[in-house]
Amino acid sequence: MKRIPALLLAALAALGLTTAVQPATASAATAHTPVVFVHGFSGSSSNWATAEALFAAGGYTSGELFAFDYNWMQSNQSSAASLASYVQQVLARTGAKQVDIVNHSMGGLVSDWYVKQLGGQPYVRHLASIAGANHGTTYASACLIYTSCIEMYPGSSFLATVTSGDVTPGSTKYGTWYSPCDGVILPYTSTVLSGATNNLVACQTHIGFLTDTITLSAVKNFLAT
């Protein structure tokens, strides 16, 4: 097995790109399209523990599930660039041609920028957005000390760019899950993407979505289409 130079590993670690993909060596194509989970504001890869367990129970292996960590305080554009590098590592690791992305909250903006602005669409088979801040949220007014929140606030130049034109481009299949009980994505319909399969959840809180096995099962089934 070819080893990754120590200096390269250190550089990748500094960028938060090594989580769940060490060592980044190619293997036989996986049975499932690899899933990349993208957390939201103030979150971490640990947010996906329930989802990973549910997917594993559904037949996914640990080598098909990847939780991306990033600095949620920085610009979502920078986080999207890190996601682009991370996806390429996952593809090299698994031998797959595409990944499925499952995001939550501000992870929607990171994913959307990657897909639309950084040429990521051809590498994404499905994009599932759970309570995604796809059109921003007025709740971001509570954290405007962070660049990421400035970009997430309705009317920002970031949102004007990422929501312009076709918000569900290419052959990628898009799905969203949103709820009037969200409480953080305001208005809750901000998650909805034109051209996506948009799923209204009767009543689920923003953080509650992360452990909602009914929604997570629906997401898993969506990825199987």
N, C-alpha and C positions, 0 to 999 in steps of 0.2 A: 504494500500500500504506500503510495507516495505521500510523504509528509508535507504539511503546509509549513513554510518557514516561520520561525518564531516571531520575527518582526512583522510579518504579514498578519499573523494571528493577533498580535498586540494592536495593530492598527485597526483591524476589523472589530476587535473588542471595544476599542475606544469609541467606535461609531455605533455600537450596539447591534452589530450585524451577525454575531456568531451564535446567538441564542438558538438552540435546537438544530443547528445545521453543522455541527462539528463532528467528524471531519468532513469537509465539503468535497467528497469524492463521489464519482458517478457510480450508480448501481443499476441493476436491471429495472425496467419500467415497473412502477407500482401497480397494484390491482385497482386502486382508486386514484382519481386525480388528487394530487396532494392539496391539502387545505392549509391556507395561511390565515390565521386569526389576527385581527388588528384591533387592539384595545382603544379606548377613548381617553378623554381628558382625565388626568390624575390617576389613570389606570395602569395596569401592567399585564404581563403575560399570564400572571396567576388568575386573572379574571376569567380565564377560559377553562378552568379546572372541570366544571360541570359539563361543558360542551365536549371537552376532550374525552371524558369518561363515557359520555353518551355515544360519541362517534366510535370509540373503541368497542363498546358493547355492540355496535352495529356492524362490526367487521373491519374497521380501519385499524391499521397497525400504527405503532408509535413512529415509524418511519414515513408515515403519510400525514402526520399532524404537526404543524409548526406554528408556534405563537410568537409573533413579532413584537419586540420591545423597542420603544423609542422615547426620546425626550419630549414629553407632551407640552413642555413650556415653550419650546422653540417654534419657529414658523412651520406650518403644516407643509409648506413647499419643501423644506429641508427634510422633514419626516418622510415625505413622499419619495424623495431621492434615495433615502436610506431603504425604504420599502422596495424600490426598484432593484437595488443591489441585493437585497435579501431574497427576493423572488428568483433572481438569477442563480443564487447559491442553492436554493431549494431545487430548481430545475437540474442543476449540475449534480446535486446529491442524489436525486431520485431517478434521473434519466427521463423524466416526463417532459412533455412539450408545453404544457400549460398547468396553471394552478387554479384552484377555486379560492376566492377571498371571502371571508366572513368578517364583517366589521361591526363595531358597536360605537354609537355616539360620535365623538369627533373623529374616530377612526374612519367614518364615512368620508370626511373631507380629505384625509390622507389618501385613502383608496381612490377617490374620484380624481384627485390631482394626478396621481400616478397613472391612472387609466387614460385620462383625457389629455394631459399636458406633457407627460413624459414618455409617451409611446407604449404604455403598458398594455393597452387593450388586446393585442394579439396573444399575449401570454396569459390572459385571464379567461377561463372557460365560463365560470359563473361568478357573479358578484352578489353576495347576500348582505344586505344592510339592515341591522337590527337597531331600531331607534337611532338611526344615523342622522347626524346634523347636516344633511345634504344641502339644505337651503338655509342653514344657519339657525340660530336660536337667540331670542332676546335674553335668555338666561345668562348668556355670555357677558352681559353687562356687569356681572358680579366678579369677573376675573380679568378685567381689561388691563391689568398690569402685565399680562402675558401676551406675547405676540400671537400665539395660537388662538386666544380668545378674541383679540381684535379682528382676526381673520374670520372667526366664527360668528361675529355679530352681523345681523342683517344690514345690508348696505355697504359692506366692505368691498374693496377692490378685488380681494381674493375670491369672494363669492360671486362677484360680477363676472369674473373670468371663468370659474369652474362651472357655473350654471348657464353659461352662454351656449348657444347652438344646441346640438344633440347631446342630451345628458346621459343617454344610454347607447353609445356608439358601437358600431361593429357587430360581430356575431356573438359577442358575450351575452349570456343570459343574465338578466338583472332581476333581483327580487328584493322587496323591502317588507319589514314588519314594524308596525307603528300602532300606538294606542293613545286614546284621549286621557288615560290616567298616567301618562308618562311623567309629567311634572317638571322635566328638565328641557326637553325639546319643545320650545314654544314659538309658534304654534306647533302642535304635534304632527300636523300634516306636512311639516318641513321635511320629513323623512321621505315622503313620496317622490318617486322619479317617473317622469313621463316616459312611457315605453317599457316600464318594468312590470313585473307581477307584484302588485302592491297588496299586502295582506293586513287588514285591519284586525287588531287584537282587541277584544272587548274591553278589558281593563288589566293593564300590567304597568308597573312602575318602571322607571328608567333603569335602575339597578336590578330590579326584579327580573328583567329580561335575561340577565346573565345566568340565572339558575332556573329559568322557566323551561322545563323539559318538554312541554308541549310545543312551544315555539322552536326550541332547538331541534326537536325531532322533525318539525316541518321544514326547517332549514336543511337538515340532512337529506330529507326526501327531495327537496328542491335541487340539491346538488346532484342527485341521481338521475335527473331528467336529461 
